[in-house]
Amino acid sequence: MRTLVLVIALCSLLLAACADPVGGTWRDRSGMTRLRFDADGAVRVEVAGVVHRARYRTHGDRVWIIGSNGRVQLVRRHDLHALVGPLGLVLTRDS
């Protein structure tokens, strides 16, 4: 019985560790840029009302958005609770 409880606890911990750290909607301060990250690796990018669909991958604190126009890298900043991108773009979770 102890072994079963231990196995269940370890599996739960492993699943929590694999959870997508960027899932959900993020936006910049002005609200002009919004990104919605889905669990299946899809991302919806909206900039000034224009919507693009792309894919994303994460590796540690790095997030790559891969679309038909190339690839963009974002970095998770735990101290800011934000994603930081090119040209000083700062995205925070949309609540």
Long-range contacts (C-beta under 8 A, 24 or more apart in sequence): 20-58, 21-58, 21-76, 22-56, 22-58, 22-63, 22-76, 22-83, 24-93, 24-94, 25-93, 25-94, 26-83, 26-91, 26-92, 26-93, 26-94, 27-91, 27-92, 27-94, 28-89, 28-90, 28-91, 28-92, 29-90, 29-92, 33-89, 33-91, 34-94, 35-65, 35-83, 35-91
